[in-house]
Amino acid sequence: MSAFPAASQRQLLSQHGLDTWFCGQWVGIEDRDEVVRRLGVAAETVVTCDFQTAMKSFSPENTARSVWITSLSPGWSHVLVLSGRPPSLEALSLGYHRAIEITYPGEAVGIEPPIHAYAGEINTDFFGIDEYRVYWDDLSYDPLMPPAEDLEHQLVIMGRIAGRFLDHDWVSSQGLLCRLS
């Protein structure tokens, strides 16, 4: 598979304040409300807002948990972690759904491979899952590549899997701002 985004995924994140820390979850559930339900968030506390409004809650150091949930593509939602620890991939993947998380804690710390969950089970060996191999076979990988470049590769892989790369339309979309317990 050789699909690539029109613009750098890393640059898009950087342009929108996500250059020093990023945590995103791609969830194989198209319905944002179902994602909210799985996270145990009371519907009356959910706020529909744009990315800029959601980013006012962006504080990686804060332990209070908040996320912004968007519909990404047919069959997929995206959970952008704004603060606190990420939601449970196990809960998001129950019922034979997929959930994949990328966390980039910054250039100085590095980046780990994506974490994959399916049907409530975590698999930390994402690159060992054969069904996804087609999504990265044409990408060159060097274990010594800078973490930001590794992040770009991982975001390209996720865009291929979900059928949509993060783009300006995603950043311009309406999402659900949720505070998690």
N, C-alpha and C positions, 0 to 999 in steps of 0.2 A: 504494500500500500504506500503510495507516495503523495498523499494529500498533505499540503502545508497551509498554514494560515496566511492570509494576505499580509499581515504585519506580525512583528515579533510579539509573542505572548508576554515575555518578560517586560518589554517596553510598554505594553498596554497596562500591565500591573503597575509599573513604575510611574506612568503618567497619572495614575489614579490613587497614588499614596500607598501602594502595596509592594514597594521595592525592598523594604528591610525585613518584612515578615509577611508570610502568606500561608494560610491553611484553607484548603478547599476540599469539599467532598462531592463527588459525582455519584448520584443516587439513581439507580435504575427504576425510578418511579416518576412518571410524568406529572402527576397530580401534587402540586405544592401543599395542598391541604392535608393530603395523606402523609406527607413528610412531617408536617407540623404535628399531626396526631401521633405519629410514631415517636416523636420527641417529647410527647407528654405536655405540650404547651397548651394552656387554656385558650380556646379560640378568641375569647373576648380580650385577650392581652396582645394579640397579634396586630401589628400596624403595617398597612400597605404603604410602601414608600419607594422612592427612587434610590439609586446607588449613593448619591451625594448625601442624602439624609441618613442612610444606613451608616455611612462612613463617619458620621458624628459619634457613633458608638465604637469606632475602631480604637482599641487600646490593648495591644497584645500582652501588656504586663498586668492588666486588670484580671482579677480572678472571677468577677461577675461574668457569667456566660451569656453572650449574645451572638446571633447568627442572622444572616440575610439569605432567604431561600428564593430562588428563581426557577422558572421553567427554562430549561436549556434547549432541548430538542425533543422530538417525539420519543417518548420512553425514558427521558432523563430530566432530572432536576439537579440544581447545583446549590450546595450549602456553603456559603462563604462565612468562615468563622471570623467574627469581629473582635471577640475578647473571650478569655477563659479557655478551658480545655475543649477540644472538639466533641461533638455529640458521638454517641455510641454507634459505631459501624455495625455492630451485631444487631442492634434494634432496627436500624435502617434497612438491613438486608433480610430480615425475617420474611418468610413466605416466598422464598426462592427469588429474591431480588439481589442485584449486585450493588455494592457500595465501595467506592475506591477513594482513598484519601491521599492527598499530597500535602506535606508540610515543609515549608522552607523557613527555617528560623534565622536566616541571614547568611551573608557571605562568609562571615568569620566562623560560623558553627558548621556549615555544610548542609547537606541534604541527604535524607535517607530514601531508599526506594519506596514507591507507593505501597500503601497497605490495602489489601483487598479483603472484602467480606462477601460471602454468599450464603444465603439461608442461615444466617446467624453464626457462621463460623469464620474466624479470622485466618487469613493466610498472609504472613509477612514476606513470603517469597514470590512477590508479584511477577518478577521476571522469569520465574520458573513455571508459570502457568502457560501451558502450550496454546490454549485458545487465543491468547492475546499476542503471541509472538509475531503474527503478521503485521501488527500495528507498529512494530519497531525494527523489523528486520532490515529496512533500508537506512536506518539512522546509524551514523558512526558513533561509537561509544568508547570513551577513554576513561578508565577509573580515576585518572588524575585530572580530568577536566574541571574547570572552576565550577563551584556549586551553582552559580547563576546560569551557566550553560547547561548543566544537568537539569535544572528547573525547566528551562526552555524545552529540552527534550521530553521531559515528563508531561508538560502541558500539551505538547504536540501529540503525544501518544493518547492522552485523555481526550483531546479534540477528535482524534480519529475514532476512538472507541465510541464516544457519545454522538458522533456525527455532526458536531459543531464545536468550533474553536471559540474561546473567549474572544469577544470582539466589542466594537463600540456600541453595537445594538444591545449587547448583554449589559454593558455598563449604563446604557440609557433606559433599560427596562424597569418595570415596576416589580418589586419583590416583597417578601413578607419578612419584616423585622420581628424577631422573636427573642425574648429573654428566657433563658433556660434555668432550671433550678439545679 
